């Protein structure tokens, strides 16, 4: 297959992916969409996530068109026309899709970025030694910066506004918990299903930790989407802390700095924890205690629980497009794949940049300092627990494989 046909094939696959991601109705989002003006540029509780994902969305399509021989100007024009058509379809044909000026601008820019990347990819993948040294240094600095930034975002950020306690609330963005709540406690004190009279003291107790929400409830039917069992929202209808049901899973999450930056904060789940038949009495609990997520349920005379320490390597989760994703047993595997991929790239650049025998120790030293800085120093400064052993293994394997590929290239 020649370069032109390969480019057209890439563009076709990219266009199919764009259609898959943008041309489906979303009835559960109708109320949210009605509150979002079309001219808004960074909108909604996950506005930054939407912007970043839109910037990435058209890159393969633009890359393929440029590789097929089209000029950058034509690629930009085609991307803008397709993006405009998608926004019109979302506005007038599909249900619950958010057509906006932001999507049009970011998608168009994404197509152009793909065209630029098509002209520069060889410099990135097979750089000359001098360029490789620069890229390796920038890559190492970017990894350390991302680790530090992620650690900073994974800190609770409880708002100062009045709080409203909610028992099995009916909210447009969630499913409805079909059971009933008997009692609830927030930060160690009883929580009513109304406005809290002591919001500021409650906030202080949550911030001091552990930030805990618990309830005794009568189980309901499994839900299709996340359904709050008990939750707390502030006066601007922003989520503060939530303990809910998704399917038969128990889910816990609370507001963090990531949420204030319009990024996705982490949540933890306990799989198949809730009864699949209604009528059972359960006691559920979720907490963030010294940077460790904890979730538990007492039912049928036994207790199921999970504890998951926060990690600065969870940067991959800040931009997840999935609405109600929560961390289960797979989180360590996904984090390891993320780390290995990043360190593979840095390792390949380092090996190409310092390939001579006179500088044989430079690349391994750079990689070692980078790994130790990201997986030991950053967690230490952020008061996190030691990261999971799989993160060290993934960083080492990624760096080693990248070094092998860079040396051969």
C-alpha positions as CSV (number, residue, x, y, z in Angstrom):
1,X,0.0,0.0,0.0
2,X,1.5,3.4,-1.0
3,X,1.6,6.4,1.2
4,X,-1.5,8.0,-0.4
5,X,-3.7,4.9,0.1
6,X,-2.4,4.4,3.6
7,X,-3.3,8.1,4.4
8,X,-6.8,7.7,3.0
9,X,-7.3,4.5,5.0
10,X,-6.2,6.3,8.1
11,X,-8.6,9.2,7.4
12,X,-11.4,6.7,6.8
13,X,-10.8,5.0,10.1
14,X,-10.5,8.3,11.9
15,X,-13.8,9.5,10.3
16,X,-15.6,6.3,11.4
17,X,-14.3,6.8,15.0
18,X,-15.5,10.4,14.9
19,X,-19.0,9.3,13.8
20,X,-19.1,6.6,16.5
21,X,-18.2,9.1,19.3
22,X,-20.4,12.0,18.2
23,X,-23.5,10.8,16.3
24,X,-25.3,8.9,19.1
25,X,-28.2,10.2,21.1
26,X,-27.8,10.6,24.8
27,X,-31.3,11.0,26.3
28,X,-30.0,11.0,29.9
29,X,-28.2,14.3,29.2
30,X,-31.1,16.3,28.0
31,X,-31.4,18.5,31.1
32,X,-27.7,19.2,31.2
33,X,-27.6,20.1,27.5
34,X,-30.5,22.6,28.0
35,X,-28.5,24.5,30.6
36,X,-25.4,24.8,28.4
37,X,-25.3,27.8,26.0
38,X,-24.0,27.0,22.5
39,X,-21.4,29.8,22.6
40,X,-19.8,28.5,25.8
41,X,-16.1,27.5,25.3
42,X,-15.3,25.5,28.4
43,X,-18.6,24.3,29.7
44,X,-20.0,21.9,32.4
45,X,-18.5,20.1,35.3
46,X,-16.0,18.3,32.9
47,X,-15.4,21.2,30.5
48,X,-11.6,20.7,30.3
49,X,-12.0,17.0,29.7
50,X,-14.4,17.8,26.8
51,X,-12.0,20.4,25.3
52,X,-8.9,18.1,25.5
53,X,-10.8,15.1,24.0
54,X,-12.2,17.2,21.2
55,X,-8.7,18.4,20.4
56,X,-7.5,14.8,20.2
57,X,-10.6,13.5,18.3
58,X,-9.8,14.8,14.8
59,X,-6.0,14.2,14.8
60,X,-6.0,10.8,13.1
61,X,-8.4,12.1,10.5
62,X,-6.3,15.2,9.8
63,X,-3.1,13.0,9.8
64,X,-4.6,10.7,7.2
65,X,-5.7,13.5,4.9
66,X,-2.3,15.2,5.0
67,X,-0.6,11.8,4.4
68,X,-2.8,11.3,1.4
69,X,-1.4,14.5,-0.2
70,X,-3.9,17.3,0.8
71,X,-2.5,20.6,1.8
72,X,-2.8,21.8,5.4
73,X,-5.3,24.5,4.4
74,X,-7.6,21.9,2.7
75,X,-7.3,19.6,5.8
76,X,-8.4,22.5,8.0
77,X,-11.3,23.3,5.7
78,X,-12.5,19.7,5.5
79,X,-12.2,19.3,9.3
80,X,-14.2,22.5,9.9
81,X,-16.9,21.4,7.4
82,X,-17.3,18.0,9.0
83,X,-17.2,19.5,12.5
84,X,-19.9,22.0,11.6
85,X,-22.1,19.3,10.1
86,X,-21.8,17.2,13.2
87,X,-22.7,20.2,15.4
88,X,-25.9,20.8,13.3
89,X,-26.9,17.1,13.5
90,X,-26.3,17.2,17.3
91,X,-28.4,20.4,17.6
92,X,-31.4,19.4,15.4
93,X,-31.5,15.6,15.0
94,X,-29.9,13.8,17.9
95,X,-31.4,13.8,21.5
96,X,-29.3,14.9,24.4
97,X,-26.1,15.9,22.5
98,X,-24.4,19.2,23.3
99,X,-23.7,21.2,20.1
100,X,-21.4,24.1,20.9
101,X,-18.9,26.6,19.4
102,X,-16.2,25.0,21.6
103,X,-16.6,21.6,19.8
104,X,-16.5,23.3,16.4
105,X,-13.3,25.2,17.2
106,X,-11.5,22.4,18.9
107,X,-12.4,19.8,16.3
108,X,-11.2,22.0,13.5
109,X,-7.9,22.8,15.4
110,X,-7.5,19.0,16.0
111,X,-7.7,18.3,12.3
112,X,-5.1,20.9,11.6
113,X,-2.9,19.5,14.3
114,X,-3.1,16.1,12.7
115,X,-1.9,17.6,9.4
116,X,1.1,19.2,11.2
117,X,1.9,15.9,12.9
118,X,1.9,14.1,9.5
119,X,4.7,16.4,8.4
120,X,6.7,16.0,11.7
121,X,6.2,12.5,12.8
122,X,9.6,11.2,11.6
123,X,11.3,13.9,13.8
124,X,9.4,12.6,16.8
125,X,9.7,8.8,16.2
126,X,13.2,8.7,14.6
127,X,14.9,11.9,15.8
128,X,18.6,12.8,15.2
129,X,20.8,12.4,18.4
130,X,20.7,16.1,19.2
131,X,16.9,16.2,18.9
132,X,16.5,13.0,20.8
133,X,18.5,14.4,23.7
134,X,16.2,17.4,23.8
135,X,13.1,15.2,23.5
136,X,14.3,12.9,26.3
137,X,14.9,15.8,28.6
138,X,11.5,17.3,27.8
139,X,9.8,13.9,28.2
140,X,11.4,13.3,31.6
141,X,10.4,16.8,32.8
142,X,6.9,16.3,31.4
143,X,6.6,13.0,33.3
144,X,7.7,14.5,36.6
145,X,5.4,17.5,36.1
146,X,2.5,15.3,35.3
147,X,3.1,13.2,38.4
148,X,3.3,16.4,40.6
149,X,0.2,17.9,38.9
150,X,-1.8,14.7,39.4
151,X,-0.8,14.5,43.0
152,X,-1.9,18.0,43.6
153,X,-5.3,17.4,41.9
154,X,-6.0,14.4,44.1
155,X,-6.6,16.4,47.2
156,X,-10.1,17.0,48.7
157,X,-11.6,20.4,47.9
158,X,-14.7,20.8,49.9
159,X,-16.6,24.0,49.0
160,X,-17.6,26.5,51.6
161,X,-21.2,26.9,50.5
162,X,-24.2,25.5,52.5
163,X,-24.6,21.7,52.2
164,X,-27.7,19.7,51.4
165,X,-27.9,16.1,52.6
166,X,-29.9,13.8,50.2
167,X,-31.4,10.4,50.8
168,X,-32.1,8.4,47.6
169,X,-32.4,11.7,45.6
170,X,-34.0,11.9,42.2
171,X,-31.5,13.9,40.1
172,X,-31.5,14.3,36.3
173,X,-27.9,13.2,35.8
174,X,-28.3,10.0,37.9
175,X,-30.4,6.9,38.0
176,X,-32.8,6.6,41.0
177,X,-32.0,4.3,43.9
178,X,-35.1,2.2,44.3
179,X,-34.5,1.1,47.8
180,X,-34.9,3.3,50.9
181,X,-32.6,4.9,53.4
182,X,-33.0,4.3,57.1
183,X,-30.3,6.6,58.5
184,X,-27.2,8.3,57.3
185,X,-24.0,9.7,58.9
186,X,-21.6,12.3,57.5
187,X,-18.1,12.7,59.0
188,X,-19.3,10.9,62.1
189,X,-22.5,12.8,62.8
190,X,-26.1,12.1,61.8
191,X,-27.0,13.5,58.4
192,X,-30.6,14.6,57.5
193,X,-32.0,14.5,54.1
194,X,-32.3,18.3,54.0
195,X,-30.1,21.3,54.3
196,X,-27.4,20.8,56.9
197,X,-27.6,23.3,59.8
198,X,-23.9,23.1,60.5
199,X,-22.3,23.2,57.0
200,X,-19.1,24.9,58.0
201,X,-18.4,22.6,61.0
202,X,-19.2,19.6,58.8
203,X,-16.8,20.9,56.1
204,X,-14.1,21.3,58.8
205,X,-14.6,17.7,59.9
206,X,-14.5,16.4,56.3
207,X,-11.3,18.3,55.6
208,X,-9.7,17.1,58.8
209,X,-10.5,13.5,57.9
210,X,-11.5,10.9,57.5
211,X,-14.0,12.2,55.0
212,X,-16.7,9.5,55.6
213,X,-20.2,9.0,54.4
214,X,-22.3,6.0,55.6
215,X,-25.8,4.8,55.6
216,X,-28.1,2.0,56.6
217,X,-30.5,1.2,53.7
218,X,-33.0,-1.3,52.4
219,X,-31.7,-2.6,49.1
220,X,-33.5,-1.9,45.8
221,X,-33.2,-3.2,42.2
222,X,-29.9,-3.1,40.3
223,X,-29.5,0.2,38.4
224,X,-28.5,0.9,34.8
225,X,-26.4,4.0,35.8
226,X,-25.0,5.4,39.0
227,X,-27.8,6.1,41.5
228,X,-27.0,8.0,44.8
229,X,-28.0,6.2,47.9
230,X,-26.9,9.1,50.1
231,X,-25.1,12.2,48.9
232,X,-24.3,15.8,49.7
233,X,-24.5,18.7,47.2
234,X,-23.7,22.4,47.8
235,X,-25.9,25.3,47.0
236,X,-24.8,25.5,43.4
237,X,-25.9,21.8,42.9
238,X,-22.3,20.7,42.8
239,X,-21.5,17.2,44.2
240,X,-19.6,17.2,47.4
241,X,-19.6,13.5,48.4
242,X,-21.6,10.6,47.2
243,X,-22.2,6.9,48.1
244,X,-24.2,5.1,45.4
245,X,-25.2,2.1,43.5
246,X,-24.2,1.2,39.9
247,X,-25.7,-2.1,38.8
248,X,-24.9,-4.2,41.8
249,X,-21.7,-2.3,42.6
250,X,-21.2,0.1,45.5
251,X,-19.5,3.4,44.4
252,X,-17.9,6.1,46.5
253,X,-16.5,9.5,45.4
254,X,-15.9,13.0,46.7
255,X,-15.0,16.4,45.3
256,X,-11.3,17.0,44.7
257,X,-9.2,19.7,43.2
258,X,-9.5,17.9,39.9
259,X,-13.2,18.7,39.9
260,X,-12.5,22.4,40.4
261,X,-10.3,22.3,37.3
262,X,-13.2,20.7,35.4
263,X,-11.3,17.4,35.2
264,X,-12.5,14.0,36.3
265,X,-11.8,13.0,39.9
266,X,-11.4,9.4,40.9
267,X,-14.0,7.1,42.4
268,X,-13.8,3.7,44.0
269,X,-16.2,0.8,43.5
270,X,-16.9,-2.6,45.2
271,X,-18.0,-5.0,42.6
272,X,-21.2,-7.0,43.1
273,X,-21.5,-5.7,46.7
274,X,-25.2,-4.9,46.8
275,X,-28.0,-7.6,46.8
276,X,-29.6,-8.2,43.4
277,X,-33.0,-8.7,45.0
278,X,-34.7,-5.9,46.9
279,X,-35.6,-5.8,50.6
280,X,-32.3,-6.7,52.3
281,X,-30.9,-4.4,55.0
282,X,-27.3,-3.2,54.3
283,X,-24.9,-0.8,55.9
284,X,-22.7,0.9,53.4
285,X,-19.7,3.2,54.0
286,X,-17.2,5.2,52.0
287,X,-14.2,7.3,53.2
288,X,-11.0,9.0,52.2
289,X,-8.7,8.4,55.1
290,X,-5.0,9.7,54.9
291,X,-5.1,9.5,51.1
292,X,-6.6,6.1,51.0
293,X,-10.0,5.4,49.5
294,X,-12.0,2.9,51.6
295,X,-15.4,1.4,50.7
296,X,-17.3,-1.3,52.6
297,X,-20.7,-2.9,53.0
298,X,-22.1,-5.1,55.8
299,X,-24.8,-7.5,54.7
300,X,-25.9,-11.0,55.5
301,X,-23.7,-11.1,58.6
302,X,-20.5,-10.4,56.6
303,X,-18.4,-7.4,55.6
304,X,-17.0,-6.8,52.1
305,X,-14.4,-4.0,51.7
306,X,-11.7,-2.5,49.5
307,X,-9.0,0.0,50.2
308,X,-7.1,1.8,47.5
309,X,-4.3,4.3,48.1
310,X,-4.2,7.4,45.9
311,X,-1.4,7.5,43.4
312,X,0.2,10.4,41.4
313,X,0.3,7.9,38.5
314,X,-3.4,8.2,38.0
315,X,-3.0,11.0,35.4
316,X,-4.6,8.8,32.8
317,X,-7.9,9.0,34.7
318,X,-8.3,12.8,34.7
319,X,-9.4,12.8,31.1
320,X,-11.6,9.7,31.0
321,X,-14.6,10.2,28.6
322,X,-16.7,7.5,30.4
323,X,-19.4,9.2,32.5
324,X,-19.5,7.1,35.7
325,X,-16.3,5.1,35.6
326,X,-15.0,4.1,39.0
327,X,-11.8,2.3,40.1
328,X,-12.0,-1.5,40.8
329,X,-9.4,-4.2,40.7
330,X,-8.3,-3.2,37.2
331,X,-6.8,0.1,38.3
332,X,-3.3,-1.2,38.9
333,X,-3.2,-2.8,35.4
334,X,-4.4,0.4,33.7
335,X,-1.9,2.5,35.7
336,X,0.9,0.1,34.8
337,X,0.1,0.3,31.1
338,X,0.0,4.1,31.3
339,X,3.4,4.3,33.0
340,X,5.0,1.7,30.8
341,X,3.9,3.6,27.7
342,X,5.2,6.9,28.9
343,X,8.6,5.5,30.0
344,X,8.9,3.5,26.7
345,X,8.9,6.8,24.8
346,X,11.3,8.5,27.1
347,X,13.6,5.5,27.1
348,X,13.7,5.4,23.3
349,X,14.6,9.0,23.0
350,X,17.3,8.7,25.7
351,X,18.8,5.7,24.0
352,X,19.0,7.5,20.6
353,X,20.3,10.6,22.2
354,X,23.2,9.0,24.1
355,X,24.2,6.0,21.9
356,X,28.0,6.3,22.0
357,X,30.2,4.3,24.4
358,X,31.5,7.5,25.9
359,X,28.0,8.4,27.2
360,X,26.6,4.9,27.8
361,X,25.7,5.7,31.4
362,X,23.8,8.9,30.7
363,X,20.6,7.4,29.4
364,X,20.2,4.8,32.2
365,X,21.0,7.5,34.8
366,X,18.4,9.9,33.3
367,X,15.8,7.2,33.3
368,X,16.6,6.1,36.9
369,X,16.4,9.7,38.2
370,X,13.1,10.2,36.3
371,X,11.5,7.0,37.7
372,X,12.7,7.6,41.3
373,X,11.5,11.2,41.1
374,X,8.1,10.3,39.9
375,X,7.4,7.2,42.0
376,X,9.2,8.0,45.2
377,X,9.9,11.8,45.6
378,X,6.5,13.1,44.3
379,X,4.5,10.7,46.6
380,X,6.7,11.6,49.5
381,X,6.2,15.3,49.1
382,X,2.4,14.9,48.5
383,X,2.1,12.7,51.7
384,X,0.9,9.7,49.7
385,X,1.6,6.1,50.7
386,X,4.2,4.2,48.8
387,X,3.0,3.5,45.2
388,X,1.9,0.0,44.3
389,X,4.8,-2.3,43.3
390,X,3.3,-2.7,39.8
391,X,4.1,1.0,39.1
392,X,7.8,0.4,39.7
393,X,7.8,-2.8,37.6
394,X,5.9,-1.0,34.7
395,X,8.3,2.0,34.8
396,X,11.4,-0.3,34.7
397,X,10.0,-2.5,31.9
398,X,8.8,0.5,29.8
399,X,12.2,2.2,30.1
400,X,14.1,-1.0,29.3
401,X,12.0,-1.8,26.3
402,X,12.2,1.8,25.0
403,X,16.0,1.8,25.4
404,X,16.2,-1.4,23.3
405,X,14.0,0.1,20.6
406,X,15.9,3.4,20.6
407,X,19.3,1.6,20.4
408,X,18.2,-0.5,17.5
409,X,16.6,2.5,15.6
